[in-house]
Every structure is written in structure tokens, then in C-alpha cells.
């Protein structure tokens, strides 16, 4: 199959242009290597503004240029960087413009343990961004737990180590195992169910435990669903997965991370010897405080006893105080009574000065005086009004038209009672009323001399 494209060149010295040569080489490569998987390490990573990604894939002995175009690059979830070990799928091609041999990549995924590590870091960054690792949401472990739930495999050294620690340090604590697989395909789902069951069991705290192993063996504790199940628990959780150097996502989400399952047990198992020593210390401190308190109270009692006096002396002092108060009360009463007497005398004098009889006498004198002045004022007022009326009658008579009529004049009135002042207000034949000084006359206008009179010259 490799020889067919070259065979088509012929042996008759067919001359190709450079672009023809590169084009045939590209077709040849794409036909033969239409889809291949290649594993290597990224170097010379470039991200131009177009959104395409270019890099070199290399191993210890060779390298090949790679192109990951934008539509395929958008599906890559991992953060690409130089030195990252990846496995890519694509077709072998040739960039005709430069004659560069390259791999057109359509799929890219991490390679080997690097893939798990990259997925671990990606999930860790995601959950940290959501605040699932925040210190504020961590719950404190109980100081003296009574019931502990253990989520682990029922077989193996883990559960025996935990039981041994509690039996030695705190045999009074009740332990309950919630069995689950801790490795394999179904392990994640079983652990999530066990967490939900234990969270409803009323335990004081939970231990999520597993022994050591490879990253693949511990991977169920790095799944997102398990991390969210741990975060959703209301019971404090101690994560003890693997050895001291092993770190899982559940360690970050749990309230406390223990380096080993035995260390988790020691965190939750108060040492009986330590408690006994502490109890003895508290007892000694309590006795010491009680003695000190009794000593202080005894001294206080002695002081009060010295200050305490005989009741008879107290009664004599009170009797003397009563006498003193009695004399002060009498003096105060006398002063107050004298003051009230003086005030009463002043009020009586003021009342006498303002007696109603005196006011009535003054008012009666004023009424008599006004009654005497009233007839004179009325007479003088009528006389003044009479003089004023006569004066006004004379003035009115001077301007009255009746006076004019009395001197021989008359007033002509038309049918509406309007005075005639000009001849133009009349018309020949009109009836008027002549008002005289005494009586009236009905007259008729013969001629108002406004229309010219035409006389016949022949008459």
C-alpha cells in the first residue's frame, strides 16, 4: 500500500512542481495514517488569537508537530502546558505551504498516571472554587463522643487498628461499622450510600477510612460524587485514606484529615489515663478553690462580727433619732402654721379690698350719673339733629326743581317720563306733558323747527 502512490509517479521522468509534490505527499500520508494514537510529551505550546493550538509532541528520541484546531480544542477539559504527558488521536498530514510533516489532532487526553493526577487537580480546583474546602464550614470534633460510625471495609487491618485504639484509649465509646467496598467500580456508589446512612444514624462523629494503595486503588475517594456526599453530611467527618503521604479529595472536604486510620481513632478516642489525670487535677484545683473560698468567707464573717453592735445600743440610737426628728417636725409644723396664718391675713385683706358691696356701690353711683346725663344728651342731640335737618332742607330747596317751577318755569316730559332738553328729541304731532309749579298740562308739538318749511310762491 505504501508503494502505490509512488508507483503512480511513473518511470518516464514525470516532473512535479513543489506544490504538486507536497500535495501528493499529503494525500499519501492522510490515506495511510487516517487515524492513529500517539503518546508523548507536550513542548513548544502556542495559542494564537485564532483559537487553534499548536505544539510539538516528543519523546526521548523524536518529535512531531501537532495542530489542534479550535472546534476540537474546545472539547479538551485539561489545562495544557509544556511537559504534560498526553495521548492524542488524529491523522498524519503535511502542511503544504512549508512542507512540514504534522499530526492533525482531534482528541487529546492525559496519559498514564498523569491523567489521574490531572483529573485530581482539576476536581480539586473546581471544588475549592465552590468553597467546599473553606475553613468556615469545617465542624469541630466532639470532645467526648459516645457513638462513632466507621465507614470502611469490614475486612483488613484498618478496622482492626481502629477497634484496637478505641479499646485501649476509650473502651466506653460505642463503635458501629457501616460496611462498604473501598476499591473497584462500585466502591464510589457504595461509599456515598454508606455516608448518607451514617449521617442519619445519630452518631457523634464519622470515620471514613481505607488503607494505603496506588493512586488508582484510592481513586474512588477522588470522585466528585463522593466529595459532595461528604460535604452534605451534618455529622463531623474524619477522613483517613491511605498512608501519611497519600492525599485524596475526601481529605480536603472532610472536617479533619488524619494521616492514618489509627490516627483518626486517636483523634476521637479520649485517652482514659489522660482523662483520669485531668480529673484528678481538677479535683485538686476544686479542693484548693473551696479552701480559699472558705478562708475568705471566714475572714469576712469575722469582720462582720466585729462590726456587729448590741441591739439595745441600736435601739437607743434610734430612740434619740426619733426624738430629734420629733422636735424638727414640731418646729417645721410651727413655721408652716405661722406662714399659713400670715398668708391667710394677706388674703383676707385683699378680699376685703375687693368686696362686691364696694364694687356695687361704685357701679350704682356711675349708673345714677349716666341716668342724669342721658336726658340732657338726648335733648342736645335732638336739637342738633333738628338744626342739621333744617339746614339740609334749605339746601335741598335751593337746588330743587320745584323751586324753579314756582318761579314760572315748566318741565316737558315725553311718554316715558324723560325730560326734554333739546328740540331734536321731539317730532311734530308728539304729545308731551308740561309739569308746572302747580299741576300738569298735556301739550302737542306743532313744529320743532328742524325741518325747513316750503311756502308756495303763488299763494
Secondary structure, 3 states (H helix, E strand, C coil): CHHHHHHCCCCCCCCCCHHHHHHHHHHHHHHHCCCEEEEEEEEEEECCCCCCEEEEEECCCCEEEEEECHHHHCCCCCCCCCCCEEEEEEEEEEECCCCEEEEEEEEEEECCHHHHHHHHHHHHHHHHHCCCCCHHHCCCCCCCCCEEEEEECCCCHHHHHHHHHHHHHCCCCEEEEEECCCCCCCHHHHHHHHHHHHHCCCCCEEEEEECCCCCCCCHHHHCHHHHHHHHHCCCCEEEEECCCCCCCHHHHHCCEECCCHHHHHHHHCCCHHHHHHHHHHHHHHHHHHHHHHHHHHHHHHHHHHHHCCCHHHHHHHHHHHHHHHHHHHHHHHHHHHHHHHHHHHHHHHHHHHCCHHHHHHHHHHHHHHHHHHHHHHHHHHHHHHHHHHHHHHHHHHHHCHHHHHHCCCCEEECCCCCECCCHHHCCCCCEEEEECCCCEEEEECCCCCCCCCCCCCCC
